[in-house]
Amino acid sequence: MHSPLRQFKAQIFQALAHQTRIAIVEALRDGEVGAGALLTRLSVEQANLSQHLAILRAKQIVVSRKAGNQVYYRLRDPVLIDVLDLLRQYFNAHLQQSVAMLGEMNADESRPQ
């Protein structure tokens, strides 16, 4: 049952298992962004952002480069954005199902018994 590929997938999902880290990845959708700009865009504390970036770096989801006193981050592989977009589609499909079920439930409740 143990497979290196499954282990790799689990590690990626573990690294993304926090909404701030997902927000960071989404903020890097269009390319490299400086740490200061990430702070502004995400409205988080600097220490908190640093902790999340450290996790993403450790799992090699993001890479960084230093220019002067500024650090810039980018996605190691932008294909991760496709994964997040597919998850959005998955969410939307389930949301539409739930809305349809609620509509059916409301229709049933409004019928005379």
Residue, then its C-alpha position, 0 to 999 in steps of 0.5 A: m500500500h505504501s508508494p513513494l508517489r502517494q507519499f509525495k502527494a500526501q506531503i504536498f497536500q499537507a503543505l497546502a493544508h492551511q488557508t494562508r499557504i493556499a493564499i500564498v500559492e494563489a498570490l504567486r499565480d502570475g509570477e514572482v512576488g516580493a515578501g513585502a507585497l505578499l504581506t500587504r496582499l495577504s494582510v498577515e503578520q510578518a512572522n506568520l508569513s515567514q512561518h508559512l513560507a518556510i513550510l512551502r520552501a521546505k516542501q519545495i513548493v516555492v523558491s526564493r531569491k534575494a535581491g538586496n534586502q528584498v526576498y522574492y518568491r515564486l512557485r517552483d512549478p506553476v502546474l500547482i495552480d492547475v491543481l488548485d483550479l481543479l479543486r475549485q471546480y470540484f468545490n463548485a460541482h459539490l456546491q451546485q449539487s447542494v444547492a439543488m438538494l436544498g431547492e428540492m427540500n424547500a419544494d418538498e416542505s412547501r407542498p401540503q402534507 
